[in-house]
């Protein structure tokens, strides 16, 4: 009886993961503040991908993955006054071109500006930068709000979703002109705190022959609004 032993050599071979054929970035352009920040970001892919960045102040973690992965973008503080830009380069398989995502980090234009009161800001020339210390919100609309330091009021043009009447806010913005009156084009709300506001007595202009305030103020007028778009004071 003859026995034959056959030895079949075996080896462990690593199967290379196929590169992605489709990659969709969560956002094509990301705008972030000048402060140091960790920003969650999602990469959508159907297989393996790798990512790199073009600037040292930006990093991504992890730098590779398989399928859809939430990564973290880490940005160092931008200590300059101008915006800066970097790219995230996401690579998949050889059959698709690398995907580029733009990361724009704002500069701190207000870094060298001291905090001012509403009264001080109202005297600044048009085009000035304004960093306004905590002031109270006295009126809110969908696209603007009014703040006061107890002496002077000023209109803030910008999204008012985060503020309510009575709120205490600190903010930055650019001095502009609206209908001949100084106002602020909102750049950023720095802080918001709760509060209540008691409206003062409005100025009665019923019997004034002309009215051109040159500032924001509350007024009242007893008159008839005509079809010609004018107010007619009853005699």
PyMOL commands that set and color helices and strands:
alter all, ss='L'
color gray80, all
select helices_A, chain A and resi 118-122
alter helices_A, ss='H'
color red, helices_A
select strands_A, chain A and resi 23-25+29-32+37-45+48-53+58-61+64-66+69-75+84-91+99-105+115-116+129-140+144-148+153-157+168-178+181-193+203-204+219-220+224-225+231-232
alter strands_A, ss='S'
color yellow, strands_A
deselect
rebuild
show_as cartoon
